[in-house]
Amino acid sequence: MPDRLKRRMIQALYKRRTQGTFRRPFDGAASRRLLLLAVDHSIPQSQLFPFHYHAKAFRDRLDVDIRQLPVDGHLDVSLLKRSTTICFQTSFDISDEALTTLISTIRTHNPDAQLVYLHWFAPTDLRLAARIGPLVDAYVSKHLLRDRRQYGEPTYGDTTLMEYYGRSFDLQHDVMEFSIPKGFMEKLYLGPSFATADFMLPAFDHDSIPVSPRAIDLHARIAKQGTPWYHAMRQASADAVNALEGVRCATGFGIRHGLFLRELRNSKICFSPFGYGEVCWRDYEAILCGAVLLKQDMSHVATEPDIFRPSETYVPVKWDLSDFEEQVRWLLSDASARQRIARNAYEVLQDYARTARFTQQMTPALFPDAAQ
C-alpha cells in the first residue's frame, strides 16, 4: 500500500477513535487508569498518539487502561473520578480564569489522581511553570534546555532564539524573566518530541530507511513570514541557500505534505532551520525520509530520543551560518558520510518505536509508584 494511503488510514482511524472508543468507560479490571485531556491540533496530538499506539505495552507492562477527552469539551465525570492519573494539555495563551476552572473541575472530582501537565509548545522556555507548576504533580516537556540553570534567568525577548537573533539583527525586544517556583525542577520530566506523530511512529516501527537515488542535493523549503526576529532568522537561512552555486536545491514553501515528504525521499540533505522553537517537525521528517539532517547547532537542547548528536545523527552549522556552505559541500562530496549519518539517525528512532520505550520514558512522571 502506498505510504500516503497508509498515513491517511492511520490518521482517519485515530480521529474516529478520539470521537468514540477513546471515550468509553474504563476497564474495571485495570489497576491503573490514565485519562488524557487533549488539545485538538496536530502538534499537541503528536504527544498523545503514542499513548494509544503503545496501549498494549502500557497494559502488559503496567496494567494501564487509557482514555482521552477534549480538554475544552465536556469532561465526563465518571472518567475523571475513576482515573488514577490525569494528563492535560492547554492552549498556549490559556487565561488564569480558564486554567483555574479546569484544575478546579479535575480536583473537585478526583483530588487524589496523579496530575500531569503535557507541555507541547515549540519554544524551550518554561513560561507556564509559575502558573501550572504548583498545581500539578509532574510537568512533561517535549524538549528542554540542557543547562537547567538557565531557567528563571532573564532573556532579551521570550526565548533563547529571540535573544540571539534579536541581538544579531539589532531588534527591539523586552527583557523577560519567567520565574521557576520552588520545587518545580523536581517535577520536570523530558518527554519525546515529534517522532511520536501519527504518520511517523508507525513508520519507524514497521518500515525501513528509504534507499533510492536522490536527485535533489539540498532540500530547503523555508517559510519566512512571521514576527520580526523570526523573519530575519529565516531570511538569513534562505539567503545562505540562495548563495550556493552548482547545488540542486528544493526551495520555496506551501506545497502539500505528501509532496513535501516525497521530495525529502529524493533529497540527499535536508536543511531544517530553527522555527519559533529549536526542534521542528522537519527534523524528524528528514530522518524518516532518509535525508541527512543539517541544522543550526543543537548542543544546548535536551531531547529524548536524542537525534542531535553532532556528525553522528545530524550535521550542525553555526548559528550565524558562517560554515553553512562548507558543511553542505562536505556532505555532497562524501556519500558514505551521508549514508552513515542518515542511517544512524533512522536507527535511533526505529529502536525507540520498536521497543515501545515511550512507556518507560513516561512511567516516572505518570506512574511514580511503578517507577520505584
C-alpha positions in Angstrom: 0.0 0.0 0.0 1.4 3.5 -0.9 2.8 5.4 2.1 0.3 8.2 1.6 -2.7 5.9 1.8 -1.3 4.2 4.9 -0.8 7.5 6.6 -4.3 8.6 5.8 -5.8 5.3 7.1 -3.9 5.6 10.4 -4.9 9.2 10.8 -8.5 8.6 10.0 -8.7 5.6 12.4 -7.1 7.7 15.1 -9.5 10.5 14.5 -12.6 8.2 14.7 -11.3 6.7 18.0 -10.9 10.1 19.6 -14.7 10.6 18.9 -15.7 7.1 20.1 -13.7 4.3 21.7 -11.2 6.6 23.5 -14.2 8.0 25.5 -15.8 4.7 26.6 -15.8 3.7 30.3 -12.6 2.4 31.9 -12.0 -1.3 32.1 -12.8 -2.1 35.7 -10.1 -4.8 35.9 -7.2 -2.3 35.2 -5.2 -1.3 38.3 -4.1 2.0 36.7 -6.4 4.2 34.6 -5.0 7.1 32.6 -7.1 9.9 31.3 -5.7 12.3 28.6 -7.3 15.7 28.3 -6.3 16.8 24.8 -6.0 19.9 22.6 -7.3 19.1 19.2 -4.4 20.1 16.9 -1.7 18.2 15.1 1.2 19.4 17.3 -0.3 18.6 20.7 -1.9 15.4 19.3 1.6 14.2 18.5 2.2 14.0 22.3 -0.9 11.8 22.7 -0.8 9.4 19.8 2.0 7.2 21.3 -0.2 6.5 24.4 -2.7 4.8 22.1 -0.2 3.3 19.7 1.6 1.7 22.6 -1.6 1.0 24.6 -1.0 -2.8 24.6 2.5 -2.2 26.0 1.1 0.0 28.7 -1.4 -2.6 29.6 1.0 -5.5 29.5 3.8 -3.8 31.5 1.9 -1.6 33.9 -1.8 -2.7 33.7 -2.8 0.7 32.4 -6.1 1.4 30.6 -6.2 4.7 28.6 -8.9 7.1 27.7 -9.0 10.5 26.1 -11.3 13.6 26.1 -11.0 17.0 24.5 -9.8 19.4 27.2 -12.1 22.2 26.0 -15.2 19.9 25.8 -17.5 18.1 28.2 -15.4 16.4 30.8 -17.0 13.1 31.6 -17.3 13.0 35.4 -17.2 9.2 35.5 -13.9 9.1 33.7 -12.5 11.9 35.9 -13.5 10.1 39.1 -12.1 6.7 38.0 -8.7 7.9 36.8 -5.6 7.2 38.7 -3.5 9.6 36.5 -4.8 12.6 34.6 -2.7 14.3 31.9 -3.8 17.5 30.4 -2.8 20.0 27.8 -3.8 23.6 27.4 -3.7 26.3 24.8 -0.5 28.4 24.7 -2.4 31.5 26.0 -4.8 30.0 28.4 -6.3 32.6 30.8 -5.9 32.4 34.5 -9.7 32.0 34.8 -9.8 29.1 32.3 -6.8 27.4 34.0 -8.3 27.8 37.5 -11.7 26.4 36.2 -10.0 23.4 34.6 -7.9 22.5 37.6 -10.8 23.0 40.0 -13.0 20.7 37.9 -10.4 18.0 37.9 -9.6 18.2 41.6 -13.2 18.5 42.7 -14.0 15.2 41.1 -10.7 13.5 41.7 -8.4 15.1 44.4 -6.1 12.1 44.6 -5.1 11.4 40.9 -1.6 12.0 39.8 -2.0 15.2 37.8 0.4 15.8 34.9 0.8 18.7 32.6 1.9 18.0 29.0 3.8 21.0 27.6 3.6 20.8 23.8 4.8 24.2 22.7 7.7 25.0 20.3 10.0 27.2 22.4 12.3 25.7 25.1 11.2 28.2 27.7 9.0 27.3 30.7 6.8 30.3 30.8 3.9 28.4 32.3 5.9 26.9 35.2 4.9 29.6 37.7 1.2 29.2 36.9 0.9 25.5 36.4 3.9 24.0 38.4 2.3 24.4 41.9 -0.9 22.8 40.8 0.4 19.6 39.3 2.4 16.6 40.4 4.5 16.4 37.3 5.3 18.6 34.2 6.4 16.9 31.0 8.0 18.9 28.2 8.9 17.8 24.6 12.4 19.4 24.9 14.3 21.4 27.4 17.4 23.5 27.7 20.3 21.2 28.6 21.5 23.6 31.2 18.5 23.8 33.5 20.2 26.6 35.5 19.2 28.9 32.6 15.6 28.6 33.6 14.5 31.6 35.6 17.2 33.8 34.2 16.3 36.9 32.2 16.4 36.8 28.4 16.3 39.5 25.7 12.9 38.5 24.5 10.8 35.5 25.4 13.3 32.7 24.3 16.9 31.9 23.7 16.2 32.2 20.0 14.7 35.7 20.4 17.7 36.7 22.4 20.3 35.6 19.9 18.5 36.8 16.8 17.2 40.0 18.4 20.8 41.0 19.3 22.2 39.7 16.0 19.8 41.8 13.9 19.6 44.8 16.4 15.9 44.3 17.0 13.9 45.9 19.9 12.9 43.2 22.5 11.8 43.5 26.1 13.9 41.7 28.7 11.8 38.8 30.0 12.1 36.6 33.1 9.9 33.6 33.6 10.1 32.6 37.3 10.5 29.0 38.4 8.6 28.1 41.6 10.4 26.3 44.4 10.4 22.5 43.9 9.4 22.7 40.2 12.6 21.2 38.8 11.9 18.0 40.8 8.6 17.8 38.9 10.1 18.4 35.5 10.4 15.5 33.0 11.6 15.2 29.4 9.2 13.6 27.0 9.6 12.8 23.3 9.1 15.3 20.5 7.6 15.0 17.0 8.8 11.4 16.3 5.6 10.2 18.0 3.3 11.8 15.5 0.7 9.6 13.9 2.4 9.5 10.5 5.9 8.9 11.9 5.8 6.5 14.8 4.1 3.6 12.9 6.6 4.1 10.0 9.6 4.0 12.3 8.1 0.9 13.9 7.3 -1.1 10.7 9.3 0.4 7.8 12.9 0.8 6.9 15.0 3.7 5.8 14.2 4.6 2.1 17.0 3.7 -0.2 16.8 5.2 -3.7 18.6 7.6 -6.0 18.4 11.2 -4.7 18.3 13.8 -7.4 17.9 16.8 -5.1 21.1 17.9 -3.3 19.6 20.1 -0.7 16.0 20.3 0.5 15.5 23.8 1.9 11.9 25.0 1.7 11.9 27.9 4.1 8.8 30.0 5.1 9.8 33.5 6.2 6.7 35.3 7.1 6.3 35.9 10.9 7.5 38.1 13.7 10.5 40.4 13.0 13.1 38.2 14.7 11.6 35.1 13.0 11.6 36.7 9.6 15.2 37.9 10.0 16.4 34.5 11.1 14.6 32.6 8.3 15.6 35.2 5.7 19.2 34.6 6.6 18.7 30.9 6.2 17.1 31.4 2.8 19.9 33.7 1.8 22.5 31.1 2.7 20.8 28.6 0.5 20.4 31.0 -2.4 24.1 31.9 -2.3 25.1 28.3 -3.1 26.3 27.7 -6.7 26.0 24.5 -8.5 23.8 22.8 -5.9 20.4 21.4 -6.9 18.0 22.8 -4.2 14.3 22.5 -3.5 13.2 25.9 -2.2 10.0 27.9 -1.7 7.2 26.8 0.5 3.5 26.0 0.6 3.4 22.5 -1.1 1.2 19.6 0.1 2.6 17.5 2.9 2.7 14.3 0.8 4.7 16.0 -1.9 6.9 17.6 0.7 7.8 14.1 2.0 8.2 12.7 -1.5 10.8 15.5 -2.1 12.6 14.6 1.1 12.9 11.0 0.0 14.5 12.3 -3.2 17.0 14.6 -1.3 20.5 14.0 -0.1 20.4 16.7 2.6 17.6 18.5 4.4 18.3 21.9 5.9 15.9 22.4 8.8 16.4 25.8 10.3 15.1 26.9 13.6 11.4 27.9 13.8 9.7 29.5 16.7 11.5 26.8 18.7 14.6 24.9 18.1 13.0 21.5 17.4 10.9 21.2 14.3 8.7 18.7 12.5 11.1 18.7 9.6 14.0 17.4 11.8 12.1 14.1 12.1 10.6 14.1 8.7 14.1 14.4 7.2 15.2 11.3 9.1 12.0 9.4 8.3 12.8 10.0 4.6 16.5 9.1 4.8 17.9 12.6 4.2 20.8 13.9 6.3 19.6 16.5 8.7 21.5 19.8 8.6 20.6 22.3 11.3 21.9 25.1 13.5 23.9 23.7 16.4 21.6 22.0 18.9 24.1 21.3 21.7 22.1 23.5 24.2 18.9 21.4 23.8 18.0 18.1 25.5 15.7 15.7 23.6 14.8 12.1 24.1 15.2 10.1 21.9 18.3 12.2 21.0 18.7 12.8 17.3 21.1 15.7 17.8 24.4 14.0 18.1 26.9 16.0 16.0 28.2 14.3 12.9 26.6 11.1 14.1 22.9 11.6 13.7 22.8 15.2 12.3 25.3 17.8 11.0 25.4 21.1 12.9 26.1 24.5 11.4 26.9 27.7 13.4 24.0 29.9 14.3 25.4 32.7 12.1 25.6 30.1 9.2 29.2 31.1 8.5 30.1 27.4 7.9 26.9 26.5 6.1 28.4 26.2 2.6 31.3 24.3 3.9 29.1 21.7 5.6 26.9 21.4 2.5 29.7 20.8 0.2 31.4 18.3 2.5 28.2 16.2 2.7 27.7 16.4 -1.1 31.3 15.2 -1.6 31.1 12.3 0.9 28.3 9.8 0.1 29.5 7.3 2.8 29.2 10.0 5.5 25.7 10.9 4.3 24.6 7.3 4.4 26.2 6.7 7.8 24.6 9.8 9.4 21.2 9.2 7.9 21.1 5.6 8.9 22.3 6.3 12.5 19.5 8.8 12.9 16.9 6.5 11.5 18.0 3.7 13.7 17.8 5.8 16.9 14.1 6.5 16.1 13.4 3.0 14.8 14.7 1.5 18.1 12.7 3.9 20.1 9.5 2.9 18.2 10.1 -0.8 18.1 11.0 -1.2 21.8 8.0 0.9 22.9 10.5 2.9 25.0 7.9 5.6 25.3 6.3 3.6 28.1 9.5 3.5 30.1 10.1 7.2 29.4 6.7 8.3 30.7 6.4 6.0 33.7 8.3 8.1 36.3 6.0 11.1 35.6 2.7 9.3 35.2 3.0 6.3 37.4 5.7 7.1 40.1 4.6 4.0 42.2 5.6 1.8 39.2 8.9 3.6 38.8 10.2 2.9 42.3 
